[in-house]
Amino acid sequence: MGEKVRQVPREEFIALWNAAGSLDEVAAQILARVGPRVPRWVVMARAAELRRDGATLRALVPKQALSTDPTPPAGRCLPGTRSENGAKPAV
C-alpha cells in the first residue's frame, strides 16, 4: 500500500499536503492520483516519514475535528474541564 503513495513525487506530495485545508482533503487528492484502494493512514505515514527526513509539512486535522460544536459526547467532559459536580472526567 505504501508503495502506491510513494509514487507521488516528494515535492508534489509536500505541495499537496501544505495546500490542503484538512487531512481528508489531502488524502482525497493523493488517493485520486494513486488509486482508491489505499487507506488514509498510509498518506499520514508518508507525511510522518517526510517530516523525519526534514520536510516541512503543516499540521492537518481530520474534517470531523474541525466541527464548530464544542459539545462533548454524552457523559464526557472536554479535556481540562470538570463535570458539574466538580469531579474530573473519566478517561
PDB file of N, CA, C and O in Angstrom, chain B, residues numbered from 101:
ATOM      1  N   MET B 101       0.810  -1.192   0.000  1.00  0.00           N
ATOM      2  CA  MET B 101       0.000   0.000   0.000  1.00  0.00           C
ATOM      3  C   MET B 101       0.855   1.258   0.000  1.00  0.00           C
ATOM      4  O   MET B 101       0.583   2.196  -0.748  1.00  0.00           O
ATOM      5  N   GLY B 102       1.877   1.280   0.827  1.00  0.00           N
ATOM      6  CA  GLY B 102       2.737   2.449   0.901  1.00  0.00           C
ATOM      7  C   GLY B 102       3.466   2.737  -0.391  1.00  0.00           C
ATOM      8  O   GLY B 102       3.806   3.885  -0.674  1.00  0.00           O
ATOM      9  N   GLU B 103       3.712   1.686  -1.188  1.00  0.00           N
ATOM     10  CA  GLU B 103       4.413   1.876  -2.456  1.00  0.00           C
ATOM     11  C   GLU B 103       3.601   2.775  -3.378  1.00  0.00           C
ATOM     12  O   GLU B 103       4.168   3.600  -4.094  1.00  0.00           O
ATOM     13  N   LYS B 104       2.279   2.624  -3.369  1.00  0.00           N
ATOM     14  CA  LYS B 104       1.427   3.456  -4.222  1.00  0.00           C
ATOM     15  C   LYS B 104       1.547   4.927  -3.839  1.00  0.00           C
ATOM     16  O   LYS B 104       1.664   5.789  -4.710  1.00  0.00           O
ATOM     17  N   VAL B 105       1.518   5.213  -2.546  1.00  0.00           N
ATOM     18  CA  VAL B 105       1.603   6.604  -2.092  1.00  0.00           C
ATOM     19  C   VAL B 105       2.983   7.172  -2.398  1.00  0.00           C
ATOM     20  O   VAL B 105       3.111   8.365  -2.676  1.00  0.00           O
ATOM     21  N   ARG B 106       4.011   6.339  -2.351  1.00  0.00           N
ATOM     22  CA  ARG B 106       5.364   6.807  -2.668  1.00  0.00           C
ATOM     23  C   ARG B 106       5.542   7.096  -4.159  1.00  0.00           C
ATOM     24  O   ARG B 106       6.551   7.682  -4.552  1.00  0.00           O
ATOM     25  N   GLN B 107       4.571   6.691  -5.003  1.00  0.00           N
ATOM     26  CA  GLN B 107       4.625   7.016  -6.424  1.00  0.00           C
ATOM     27  C   GLN B 107       4.455   8.518  -6.651  1.00  0.00           C
ATOM     28  O   GLN B 107       4.921   9.052  -7.658  1.00  0.00           O
ATOM     29  N   VAL B 108       3.793   9.191  -5.725  1.00  0.00           N
ATOM     30  CA  VAL B 108       3.648  10.642  -5.817  1.00  0.00           C
ATOM     31  C   VAL B 108       5.000  11.239  -5.445  1.00  0.00           C
ATOM     32  O   VAL B 108       5.499  10.993  -4.347  1.00  0.00           O
ATOM     33  N   PRO B 109       5.607  12.026  -6.351  1.00  0.00           N
ATOM     34  CA  PRO B 109       6.923  12.600  -6.051  1.00  0.00           C
ATOM     35  C   PRO B 109       6.915  13.405  -4.750  1.00  0.00           C
ATOM     36  O   PRO B 109       5.912  14.020  -4.386  1.00  0.00           O
ATOM     37  N   ARG B 110       8.044  13.384  -4.068  1.00  0.00           N
ATOM     38  CA  ARG B 110       8.197  14.038  -2.759  1.00  0.00           C
ATOM     39  C   ARG B 110       7.692  15.478  -2.775  1.00  0.00           C
ATOM     40  O   ARG B 110       6.872  15.859  -1.939  1.00  0.00           O
ATOM     41  N   GLU B 111       8.179  16.278  -3.725  1.00  0.00           N
ATOM     42  CA  GLU B 111       7.816  17.699  -3.765  1.00  0.00           C
ATOM     43  C   GLU B 111       6.325  17.889  -4.056  1.00  0.00           C
ATOM     44  O   GLU B 111       5.700  18.805  -3.521  1.00  0.00           O
ATOM     45  N   GLU B 112       5.757  17.030  -4.901  1.00  0.00           N
ATOM     46  CA  GLU B 112       4.322  17.127  -5.197  1.00  0.00           C
ATOM     47  C   GLU B 112       3.503  16.768  -3.958  1.00  0.00           C
ATOM     48  O   GLU B 112       2.506  17.424  -3.657  1.00  0.00           O
ATOM     49  N   PHE B 113       3.924  15.727  -3.242  1.00  0.00           N
ATOM     50  CA  PHE B 113       3.227  15.333  -2.017  1.00  0.00           C
ATOM     51  C   PHE B 113       3.259  16.484  -1.014  1.00  0.00           C
ATOM     52  O   PHE B 113       2.235  16.819  -0.419  1.00  0.00           O
ATOM     53  N   ILE B 114       4.424  17.085  -0.827  1.00  0.00           N
ATOM     54  CA  ILE B 114       4.564  18.192   0.130  1.00  0.00           C
ATOM     55  C   ILE B 114       3.674  19.360  -0.276  1.00  0.00           C
ATOM     56  O   ILE B 114       3.001  19.950   0.570  1.00  0.00           O
ATOM     57  N   ALA B 115       3.664  19.702  -1.576  1.00  0.00           N
ATOM     58  CA  ALA B 115       2.839  20.816  -2.052  1.00  0.00           C
ATOM     59  C   ALA B 115       1.350  20.534  -1.837  1.00  0.00           C
ATOM     60  O   ALA B 115       0.606  21.413  -1.401  1.00  0.00           O
ATOM     61  N   LEU B 116       0.919  19.311  -2.144  1.00  0.00           N
ATOM     62  CA  LEU B 116      -0.485  18.949  -1.931  1.00  0.00           C
ATOM     63  C   LEU B 116      -0.845  19.018  -0.453  1.00  0.00           C
ATOM     64  O   LEU B 116      -1.899  19.539  -0.086  1.00  0.00           O
ATOM     65  N   TRP B 117       0.031  18.492   0.388  1.00  0.00           N
ATOM     66  CA  TRP B 117      -0.212  18.480   1.834  1.00  0.00           C
ATOM     67  C   TRP B 117      -0.339  19.903   2.369  1.00  0.00           C
ATOM     68  O   TRP B 117      -1.286  20.216   3.091  1.00  0.00           O
ATOM     69  N   ASN B 118       0.613  20.764   2.015  1.00  0.00           N
ATOM     70  CA  ASN B 118       0.623  22.121   2.556  1.00  0.00           C
ATOM     71  C   ASN B 118      -0.496  22.995   2.003  1.00  0.00           C
ATOM     72  O   ASN B 118      -0.868  23.983   2.636  1.00  0.00           O
ATOM     73  N   ALA B 119      -1.045  22.651   0.828  1.00  0.00           N
ATOM     74  CA  ALA B 119      -2.134  23.431   0.238  1.00  0.00           C
ATOM     75  C   ALA B 119      -3.511  22.975   0.724  1.00  0.00           C
ATOM     76  O   ALA B 119      -4.494  23.697   0.561  1.00  0.00           O
ATOM     77  N   ALA B 120      -3.584  21.805   1.307  1.00  0.00           N
ATOM     78  CA  ALA B 120      -4.875  21.240   1.721  1.00  0.00           C
ATOM     79  C   ALA B 120      -5.401  21.920   2.975  1.00  0.00           C
ATOM     80  O   ALA B 120      -4.634  22.391   3.814  1.00  0.00           O
ATOM     81  N   GLY B 121      -6.726  21.961   3.085  1.00  0.00           N
ATOM     82  CA  GLY B 121      -7.351  22.552   4.258  1.00  0.00           C
ATOM     83  C   GLY B 121      -7.582  21.567   5.386  1.00  0.00           C
ATOM     84  O   GLY B 121      -7.804  21.961   6.531  1.00  0.00           O
ATOM     85  N   SER B 122      -7.529  20.279   5.060  1.00  0.00           N
ATOM     86  CA  SER B 122      -7.749  19.255   6.082  1.00  0.00           C
ATOM     87  C   SER B 122      -7.064  17.964   5.655  1.00  0.00           C
ATOM     88  O   SER B 122      -6.673  17.804   4.499  1.00  0.00           O
ATOM     89  N   LEU B 123      -6.929  17.064   6.591  1.00  0.00           N
ATOM     90  CA  LEU B 123      -6.347  15.755   6.306  1.00  0.00           C
ATOM     91  C   LEU B 123      -7.203  14.991   5.299  1.00  0.00           C
ATOM     92  O   LEU B 123      -6.674  14.306   4.424  1.00  0.00           O
ATOM     93  N   ASP B 124      -8.516  15.109   5.424  1.00  0.00           N
ATOM     94  CA  ASP B 124      -9.410  14.433   4.481  1.00  0.00           C
ATOM     95  C   ASP B 124      -9.189  14.943   3.057  1.00  0.00           C
ATOM     96  O   ASP B 124      -9.214  14.163   2.105  1.00  0.00           O
ATOM     97  N   GLU B 125      -8.977  16.234   2.915  1.00  0.00           N
ATOM     98  CA  GLU B 125      -8.767  16.830   1.593  1.00  0.00           C
ATOM     99  C   GLU B 125      -7.471  16.340   0.958  1.00  0.00           C
ATOM    100  O   GLU B 125      -7.471  15.945  -0.208  1.00  0.00           O
ATOM    101  N   VAL B 126      -6.384  16.357   1.692  1.00  0.00           N
ATOM    102  CA  VAL B 126      -5.109  15.902   1.119  1.00  0.00           C
ATOM    103  C   VAL B 126      -5.163  14.411   0.823  1.00  0.00           C
ATOM    104  O   VAL B 126      -4.617  13.961  -0.184  1.00  0.00           O
ATOM    105  N   ALA B 127      -5.809  13.643   1.683  1.00  0.00           N
ATOM    106  CA  ALA B 127      -5.919  12.203   1.437  1.00  0.00           C
ATOM    107  C   ALA B 127      -6.686  11.947   0.147  1.00  0.00           C
ATOM    108  O   ALA B 127      -6.304  11.079  -0.638  1.00  0.00           O
ATOM    109  N   ALA B 128      -7.761  12.688  -0.079  1.00  0.00           N
ATOM    110  CA  ALA B 128      -8.543  12.519  -1.307  1.00  0.00           C
ATOM    111  C   ALA B 128      -7.711  12.865  -2.538  1.00  0.00           C
ATOM    112  O   ALA B 128      -7.796  12.180  -3.557  1.00  0.00           O
ATOM    113  N   GLN B 129      -6.908  13.922  -2.450  1.00  0.00           N
ATOM    114  CA  GLN B 129      -6.078  14.322  -3.589  1.00  0.00           C
ATOM    115  C   GLN B 129      -4.987  13.296  -3.874  1.00  0.00           C
ATOM    116  O   GLN B 129      -4.732  12.970  -5.034  1.00  0.00           O
ATOM    117  N   ILE B 130      -4.349  12.792  -2.844  1.00  0.00           N
ATOM    118  CA  ILE B 130      -3.302  11.784  -3.026  1.00  0.00           C
ATOM    119  C   ILE B 130      -3.913  10.494  -3.563  1.00  0.00           C
ATOM    120  O   ILE B 130      -3.385   9.895  -4.499  1.00  0.00           O
ATOM    121  N   LEU B 131      -5.016  10.072  -2.974  1.00  0.00           N
ATOM    122  CA  LEU B 131      -5.646   8.826  -3.390  1.00  0.00           C
ATOM    123  C   LEU B 131      -6.189   8.915  -4.816  1.00  0.00           C
ATOM    124  O   LEU B 131      -6.246   7.901  -5.511  1.00  0.00           O
ATOM    125  N   ALA B 132      -6.587  10.100  -5.263  1.00  0.00           N
ATOM    126  CA  ALA B 132      -7.039  10.271  -6.649  1.00  0.00           C
ATOM    127  C   ALA B 132      -5.894  10.018  -7.627  1.00  0.00           C
ATOM    128  O   ALA B 132      -6.122   9.611  -8.766  1.00  0.00           O
ATOM    129  N   ARG B 133      -4.674  10.257  -7.180  1.00  0.00           N
ATOM    130  CA  ARG B 133      -3.508  10.054  -8.043  1.00  0.00           C
ATOM    131  C   ARG B 133      -3.022   8.602  -8.045  1.00  0.00           C
ATOM    132  O   ARG B 133      -2.463   8.136  -9.038  1.00  0.00           O
ATOM    133  N   VAL B 134      -3.233   7.896  -6.948  1.00  0.00           N
ATOM    134  CA  VAL B 134      -2.646   6.551  -6.841  1.00  0.00           C
ATOM    135  C   VAL B 134      -3.673   5.423  -6.841  1.00  0.00           C
ATOM    136  O   VAL B 134      -3.296   4.256  -6.941  1.00  0.00           O
ATOM    137  N   GLY B 135      -4.933   5.738  -6.732  1.00  0.00           N
ATOM    138  CA  GLY B 135      -5.958   4.699  -6.730  1.00  0.00           C
ATOM    139  C   GLY B 135      -6.717   4.663  -5.425  1.00  0.00           C
ATOM    140  O   GLY B 135      -6.196   5.065  -4.384  1.00  0.00           O
ATOM    141  N   PRO B 136      -7.944   4.185  -5.476  1.00  0.00           N
ATOM    142  CA  PRO B 136      -8.824   4.241  -4.312  1.00  0.00           C
ATOM    143  C   PRO B 136      -8.592   3.162  -3.263  1.00  0.00           C
ATOM    144  O   PRO B 136      -9.270   3.173  -2.235  1.00  0.00           O
ATOM    145  N   ARG B 137      -7.693   2.257  -3.469  1.00  0.00           N
ATOM    146  CA  ARG B 137      -7.528   1.134  -2.546  1.00  0.00           C
ATOM    147  C   ARG B 137      -6.425   1.380  -1.516  1.00  0.00           C
ATOM    148  O   ARG B 137      -5.836   0.430  -1.000  1.00  0.00           O
ATOM    149  N   VAL B 138      -6.147   2.633  -1.220  1.00  0.00           N
ATOM    150  CA  VAL B 138      -5.102   2.965  -0.252  1.00  0.00           C
ATOM    151  C   VAL B 138      -5.755   3.673   0.937  1.00  0.00           C
ATOM    152  O   VAL B 138      -6.416   4.693   0.739  1.00  0.00           O
ATOM    153  N   PRO B 139      -5.594   3.171   2.161  1.00  0.00           N
ATOM    154  CA  PRO B 139      -6.209   3.817   3.318  1.00  0.00           C
ATOM    155  C   PRO B 139      -5.530   5.142   3.670  1.00  0.00           C
ATOM    156  O   PRO B 139      -4.362   5.369   3.352  1.00  0.00           O
ATOM    157  N   ARG B 140      -6.296   6.006   4.333  1.00  0.00           N
ATOM    158  CA  ARG B 140      -5.805   7.340   4.689  1.00  0.00           C
ATOM    159  C   ARG B 140      -4.583   7.266   5.599  1.00  0.00           C
ATOM    160  O   ARG B 140      -3.722   8.144   5.535  1.00  0.00           O
ATOM    161  N   TRP B 141      -4.485   6.239   6.446  1.00  0.00           N
ATOM    162  CA  TRP B 141      -3.345   6.157   7.364  1.00  0.00           C
ATOM    163  C   TRP B 141      -2.028   6.029   6.610  1.00  0.00           C
ATOM    164  O   TRP B 141      -0.983   6.432   7.121  1.00  0.00           O
ATOM    165  N   VAL B 142      -2.066   5.470   5.392  1.00  0.00           N
ATOM    166  CA  VAL B 142      -0.835   5.348   4.603  1.00  0.00           C
ATOM    167  C   VAL B 142      -0.357   6.738   4.180  1.00  0.00           C
ATOM    168  O   VAL B 142       0.844   7.005   4.153  1.00  0.00           O
ATOM    169  N   VAL B 143      -1.302   7.618   3.851  1.00  0.00           N
ATOM    170  CA  VAL B 143      -0.951   9.000   3.498  1.00  0.00           C
ATOM    171  C   VAL B 143      -0.332   9.685   4.716  1.00  0.00           C
ATOM    172  O   VAL B 143       0.655  10.410   4.587  1.00  0.00           O
ATOM    173  N   MET B 144      -0.909   9.457   5.893  1.00  0.00           N
ATOM    174  CA  MET B 144      -0.366  10.041   7.118  1.00  0.00           C
ATOM    175  C   MET B 144       1.026   9.492   7.415  1.00  0.00           C
ATOM    176  O   MET B 144       1.899  10.229   7.871  1.00  0.00           O
ATOM    177  N   ALA B 145       1.235   8.210   7.161  1.00  0.00           N
ATOM    178  CA  ALA B 145       2.553   7.607   7.392  1.00  0.00           C
ATOM    179  C   ALA B 145       3.594   8.228   6.473  1.00  0.00           C
ATOM    180  O   ALA B 145       4.726   8.465   6.894  1.00  0.00           O
ATOM    181  N   ARG B 146       3.226   8.496   5.218  1.00  0.00           N
ATOM    182  CA  ARG B 146       4.171   9.134   4.284  1.00  0.00           C
ATOM    183  C   ARG B 146       4.530  10.526   4.780  1.00  0.00           C
ATOM    184  O   ARG B 146       5.691  10.929   4.714  1.00  0.00           O
ATOM    185  N   ALA B 147       3.548  11.261   5.274  1.00  0.00           N
ATOM    186  CA  ALA B 147       3.808  12.594   5.810  1.00  0.00           C
ATOM    187  C   ALA B 147       4.765  12.513   7.001  1.00  0.00           C
ATOM    188  O   ALA B 147       5.688  13.321   7.108  1.00  0.00           O
ATOM    189  N   ALA B 148       4.555  11.554   7.885  1.00  0.00           N
ATOM    190  CA  ALA B 148       5.442  11.384   9.043  1.00  0.00           C
ATOM    191  C   ALA B 148       6.854  11.042   8.593  1.00  0.00           C
ATOM    192  O   ALA B 148       7.831  11.543   9.150  1.00  0.00           O
ATOM    193  N   GLU B 149       6.956  10.191   7.588  1.00  0.00           N
ATOM    194  CA  GLU B 149       8.264   9.810   7.044  1.00  0.00           C
ATOM    195  C   GLU B 149       8.984  11.028   6.462  1.00  0.00           C
ATOM    196  O   GLU B 149      10.183  11.206   6.678  1.00  0.00           O
ATOM    197  N   LEU B 150       8.253  11.861   5.728  1.00  0.00           N
ATOM    198  CA  LEU B 150       8.860  13.062   5.150  1.00  0.00           C
ATOM    199  C   LEU B 150       9.287  14.042   6.239  1.00  0.00           C
ATOM    200  O   LEU B 150      10.334  14.679   6.126  1.00  0.00           O
ATOM    201  N   ARG B 151       8.484  14.163   7.288  1.00  0.00           N
ATOM    202  CA  ARG B 151       8.866  15.046   8.400  1.00  0.00           C
ATOM    203  C   ARG B 151      10.160  14.560   9.052  1.00  0.00           C
ATOM    204  O   ARG B 151      11.035  15.362   9.375  1.00  0.00           O
ATOM    205  N   ARG B 152      10.278  13.242   9.244  1.00  0.00           N
ATOM    206  CA  ARG B 152      11.508  12.690   9.830  1.00  0.00           C
ATOM    207  C   ARG B 152      12.714  12.981   8.950  1.00  0.00           C
ATOM    208  O   ARG B 152      13.831  13.143   9.441  1.00  0.00           O
ATOM    209  N   ASP B 153      12.474  13.046   7.629  1.00  0.00           N
ATOM    210  CA  ASP B 153      13.559  13.333   6.690  1.00  0.00           C
ATOM    211  C   ASP B 153      13.822  14.823   6.538  1.00  0.00           C
ATOM    212  O   ASP B 153      14.648  15.222   5.717  1.00  0.00           O
ATOM    213  N   GLY B 154      13.126  15.661   7.324  1.00  0.00           N
ATOM    214  CA  GLY B 154      13.396  17.087   7.329  1.00  0.00           C
ATOM    215  C   GLY B 154      12.440  17.953   6.539  1.00  0.00           C
ATOM    216  O   GLY B 154      12.625  19.169   6.495  1.00  0.00           O
ATOM    217  N   ALA B 155      11.421  17.378   5.911  1.00  0.00           N
ATOM    218  CA  ALA B 155      10.453  18.174   5.150  1.00  0.00           C
ATOM    219  C   ALA B 155       9.565  18.960   6.113  1.00  0.00           C
ATOM    220  O   ALA B 155       9.274  18.506   7.219  1.00  0.00           O
ATOM    221  N   THR B 156       9.144  20.135   5.678  1.00  0.00           N
ATOM    222  CA  THR B 156       8.255  20.957   6.478  1.00  0.00           C
ATOM    223  C   THR B 156       6.836  20.783   5.959  1.00  0.00           C
ATOM    224  O   THR B 156       6.510  21.219   4.854  1.00  0.00           O
ATOM    225  N   LEU B 157       6.007  20.150   6.754  1.00  0.00           N
ATOM    226  CA  LEU B 157       4.597  19.956   6.418  1.00  0.00           C
ATOM    227  C   LEU B 157       3.767  20.548   7.543  1.00  0.00           C
ATOM    228  O   LEU B 157       4.041  20.324   8.722  1.00  0.00           O
ATOM    229  N   ARG B 158       2.764  21.297   7.167  1.00  0.00           N
ATOM    230  CA  ARG B 158       1.941  21.923   8.208  1.00  0.00           C
ATOM    231  C   ARG B 158       1.039  20.883   8.861  1.00  0.00           C
ATOM    232  O   ARG B 158       0.785  19.819   8.296  1.00  0.00           O
ATOM    233  N   ALA B 159       0.567  21.202  10.040  1.00  0.00           N
ATOM    234  CA  ALA B 159      -0.310  20.294  10.780  1.00  0.00           C
ATOM    235  C   ALA B 159      -1.700  20.310  10.161  1.00  0.00           C
ATOM    236  O   ALA B 159      -2.253  21.376   9.889  1.00  0.00           O
ATOM    237  N   LEU B 160      -2.259  19.134   9.939  1.00  0.00           N
ATOM    238  CA  LEU B 160      -3.619  18.996   9.421  1.00  0.00           C
ATOM    239  C   LEU B 160      -4.407  18.109  10.365  1.00  0.00           C
ATOM    240  O   LEU B 160      -3.853  17.219  11.011  1.00  0.00           O
ATOM    241  N   VAL B 161      -5.696  18.359  10.438  1.00  0.00           N
ATOM    242  CA  VAL B 161      -6.575  17.547  11.276  1.00  0.00           C
ATOM    243  C   VAL B 161      -7.704  16.990  10.415  1.00  0.00           C
ATOM    244  O   VAL B 161      -8.003  17.548   9.359  1.00  0.00           O
ATOM    245  N   PRO B 162      -8.330  15.904  10.844  1.00  0.00           N
ATOM    246  CA  PRO B 162      -9.488  15.392  10.103  1.00  0.00           C
ATOM    247  C   PRO B 162     -10.622  16.412  10.108  1.00  0.00           C
ATOM    248  O   PRO B 162     -10.750  17.180  11.061  1.00  0.00           O
ATOM    249  N   LYS B 163     -11.447  16.435   9.063  1.00  0.00           N
ATOM    250  CA  LYS B 163     -12.563  17.377   8.980  1.00  0.00           C
ATOM    251  C   LYS B 163     -13.474  17.279  10.185  1.00  0.00           C
ATOM    252  O   LYS B 163     -13.946  18.303  10.679  1.00  0.00           O
ATOM    253  N   GLN B 164     -13.735  16.074  10.673  1.00  0.00           N
ATOM    254  CA  GLN B 164     -14.640  15.925  11.802  1.00  0.00           C
ATOM    255  C   GLN B 164     -14.106  16.624  13.047  1.00  0.00           C
ATOM    256  O   GLN B 164     -14.892  16.996  13.918  1.00  0.00           O
ATOM    257  N   ALA B 165     -12.802  16.811  13.155  1.00  0.00           N
ATOM    258  CA  ALA B 165     -12.220  17.517  14.299  1.00  0.00           C
ATOM    259  C   ALA B 165     -12.383  19.024  14.150  1.00  0.00           C
ATOM    260  O   ALA B 165     -12.175  19.761  15.114  1.00  0.00           O
ATOM    261  N   LEU B 166     -12.754  19.501  12.950  1.00  0.00           N
ATOM    262  CA  LEU B 166     -12.927  20.928  12.711  1.00  0.00           C
ATOM    263  C   LEU B 166     -14.336  21.398  13.063  1.00  0.00           C
ATOM    264  O   LEU B 166     -14.671  22.559  12.826  1.00  0.00           O
ATOM    265  N   SER B 167     -15.153  20.532  13.614  1.00  0.00           N
ATOM    266  CA  SER B 167     -16.528  20.866  13.959  1.00  0.00           C
ATOM    267  C   SER B 167     -16.563  22.076  14.881  1.00  0.00           C
ATOM    268  O   SER B 167     -15.732  22.210  15.779  1.00  0.00           O
ATOM    269  N   THR B 168     -17.537  22.958  14.650  1.00  0.00           N
ATOM    270  CA  THR B 168     -17.657  24.152  15.485  1.00  0.00           C
ATOM    271  C   THR B 168     -18.473  23.880  16.740  1.00  0.00           C
ATOM    272  O   THR B 168     -18.574  24.749  17.605  1.00  0.00           O
ATOM    273  N   ASP B 169     -19.051  22.705  16.855  1.00  0.00           N
ATOM    274  CA  ASP B 169     -19.846  22.363  18.025  1.00  0.00           C
ATOM    275  C   ASP B 169     -18.926  21.885  19.145  1.00  0.00           C
ATOM    276  O   ASP B 169     -18.368  20.791  19.058  1.00  0.00           O
ATOM    277  N   PRO B 170     -18.762  22.698  20.204  1.00  0.00           N
ATOM    278  CA  PRO B 170     -17.841  22.317  21.286  1.00  0.00           C
ATOM    279  C   PRO B 170     -18.441  21.325  22.279  1.00  0.00           C
ATOM    280  O   PRO B 170     -17.783  20.964  23.255  1.00  0.00           O
ATOM    281  N   THR B 171     -19.671  20.880  22.052  1.00  0.00           N
ATOM    282  CA  THR B 171     -20.326  19.973  22.984  1.00  0.00           C
ATOM    283  C   THR B 171     -19.649  18.609  22.969  1.00  0.00           C
ATOM    284  O   THR B 171     -19.553  17.989  21.909  1.00  0.00           O
ATOM    285  N   PRO B 172     -19.181  18.130  24.104  1.00  0.00           N
ATOM    286  CA  PRO B 172     -18.566  16.799  24.140  1.00  0.00           C
ATOM    287  C   PRO B 172     -19.632  15.723  23.994  1.00  0.00           C
ATOM    288  O   PRO B 172     -20.813  15.997  24.208  1.00  0.00           O
ATOM    289  N   PRO B 173     -19.247  14.522  23.639  1.00  0.00           N
ATOM    290  CA  PRO B 173     -20.210  13.424  23.584  1.00  0.00           C
ATOM    291  C   PRO B 173     -20.884  13.235  24.939  1.00  0.00           C
ATOM    292  O   PRO B 173     -20.319  13.602  25.969  1.00  0.00           O
ATOM    293  N   ALA B 174     -22.076  12.670  24.941  1.00  0.00           N
ATOM    294  CA  ALA B 174     -22.835  12.473  26.177  1.00  0.00           C
ATOM    295  C   ALA B 174     -21.991  11.761  27.226  1.00  0.00           C
ATOM    296  O   ALA B 174     -21.345  10.752  26.944  1.00  0.00           O
ATOM    297  N   GLY B 175     -22.006  12.301  28.437  1.00  0.00           N
ATOM    298  CA  GLY B 175     -21.286  11.671  29.536  1.00  0.00           C
ATOM    299  C   GLY B 175     -19.802  11.983  29.564  1.00  0.00           C
ATOM    300  O   GLY B 175     -19.077  11.421  30.386  1.00  0.00           O
ATOM    301  N   ARG B 176     -19.331  12.853  28.702  1.00  0.00           N
ATOM    302  CA  ARG B 176     -17.896  13.174  28.660  1.00  0.00           C
ATOM    303  C   ARG B 176     -17.707  14.673  28.857  1.00  0.00           C
ATOM    304  O   ARG B 176     -18.599  15.456  28.531  1.00  0.00           O
ATOM    305  N   CYS B 177     -16.574  15.077  29.379  1.00  0.00           N
ATOM    306  CA  CYS B 177     -16.212  16.475  29.538  1.00  0.00           C
ATOM    307  C   CYS B 177     -15.120  16.811  28.539  1.00  0.00           C
ATOM    308  O   CYS B 177     -14.356  15.940  28.121  1.00  0.00           O
ATOM    309  N   LEU B 178     -15.052  18.060  28.166  1.00  0.00           N
ATOM    310  CA  LEU B 178     -13.953  18.491  27.317  1.00  0.00           C
ATOM    311  C   LEU B 178     -12.651  18.352  28.089  1.00  0.00           C
ATOM    312  O   LEU B 178     -12.655  18.486  29.313  1.00  0.00           O
ATOM    313  N   PRO B 179     -11.537  18.089  27.414  1.00  0.00           N
ATOM    314  CA  PRO B 179     -10.253  17.968  28.108  1.00  0.00           C
ATOM    315  C   PRO B 179      -9.966  19.215  28.942  1.00  0.00           C
ATOM    316  O   PRO B 179     -10.156  20.339  28.479  1.00  0.00           O
ATOM    317  N   GLY B 180      -9.516  19.009  30.152  1.00  0.00           N
ATOM    318  CA  GLY B 180      -9.155  20.117  31.034  1.00  0.00           C
ATOM    319  C   GLY B 180     -10.329  20.721  31.783  1.00  0.00           C
ATOM    320  O   GLY B 180     -10.148  21.666  32.550  1.00  0.00           O
ATOM    321  N   THR B 181     -11.527  20.193  31.575  1.00  0.00           N
ATOM    322  CA  THR B 181     -12.688  20.725  32.287  1.00  0.00           C
ATOM    323  C   THR B 181     -13.153  19.723  33.331  1.00  0.00           C
ATOM    324  O   THR B 181     -12.699  18.580  33.370  1.00  0.00           O
ATOM    325  N   ARG B 182     -14.061  20.176  34.166  1.00  0.00           N
ATOM    326  CA  ARG B 182     -14.608  19.303  35.199  1.00  0.00           C
ATOM    327  C   ARG B 182     -16.109  19.155  34.979  1.00  0.00           C
ATOM    328  O   ARG B 182     -16.741  20.006  34.354  1.00  0.00           O
ATOM    329  N   SER B 183     -16.660  18.091  35.487  1.00  0.00           N
ATOM    330  CA  SER B 183     -18.101  17.870  35.362  1.00  0.00           C
ATOM    331  C   SER B 183     -18.841  18.837  36.283  1.00  0.00           C
ATOM    332  O   SER B 183     -18.225  19.583  37.044  1.00  0.00           O
ATOM    333  N   GLU B 184     -20.175  18.812  36.203  1.00  0.00           N
ATOM    334  CA  GLU B 184     -20.988  19.728  37.001  1.00  0.00           C
ATOM    335  C   GLU B 184     -20.756  19.572  38.498  1.00  0.00           C
ATOM    336  O   GLU B 184     -20.876  20.547  39.240  1.00  0.00           O
ATOM    337  N   ASN B 185     -20.427  18.367  38.959  1.00  0.00           N
ATOM    338  CA  ASN B 185     -20.217  18.169  40.393  1.00  0.00           C
ATOM    339  C   ASN B 185     -18.763  18.434  40.800  1.00  0.00           C
ATOM    340  O   ASN B 185     -18.396  18.220  41.956  1.00  0.00           O
ATOM    341  N   GLY B 186     -17.933  18.898  39.857  1.00  0.00           N
ATOM    342  CA  GLY B 186     -16.561  19.256  40.164  1.00  0.00           C
ATOM    343  C   GLY B 186     -15.553  18.140  40.017  1.00  0.00           C
ATOM    344  O   GLY B 186     -14.352  18.354  40.183  1.00  0.00           O
ATOM    345  N   ALA B 187     -16.038  16.945  39.706  1.00  0.00           N
ATOM    346  CA  ALA B 187     -15.121  15.810  39.552  1.00  0.00           C
ATOM    347  C   ALA B 187     -14.427  15.871  38.196  1.00  0.00           C
ATOM    348  O   ALA B 187     -14.980  16.370  37.216  1.00  0.00           O
ATOM    349  N   LYS B 188     -13.223  15.359  38.166  1.00  0.00           N
ATOM    350  CA  LYS B 188     -12.523  15.265  36.887  1.00  0.00           C
ATOM    351  C   LYS B 188     -13.227  14.230  36.025  1.00  0.00           C
ATOM    352  O   LYS B 188     -13.753  13.247  36.547  1.00  0.00           O
ATOM    353  N   PRO B 189     -13.246  14.436  34.703  1.00  0.00           N
ATOM    354  CA  PRO B 189     -13.914  13.468  33.833  1.00  0.00           C
ATOM    355  C   PRO B 189     -13.180  12.135  33.806  1.00  0.00           C
ATOM    356  O   PRO B 189     -11.957  12.075  33.935  1.00  0.00           O
ATOM    357  N   ALA B 190     -13.952  11.072  33.637  1.00  0.00           N
ATOM    358  CA  ALA B 190     -13.351   9.743  33.497  1.00  0.00           C
ATOM    359  C   ALA B 190     -12.677   9.647  32.146  1.00  0.00           C
ATOM    360  O   ALA B 190     -13.168  10.188  31.155  1.00  0.00           O
ATOM    361  N   VAL B 191     -11.571   8.969  32.110  1.00  0.00           N
ATOM    362  CA  VAL B 191     -10.847   8.827  30.845  1.00  0.00           C
ATOM    363  C   VAL B 191     -11.150   7.507  30.210  1.00  0.00           C
ATOM    364  O   VAL B 191     -10.632   7.205  29.135  1.00  0.00           O
TER     365      VAL B 191
END
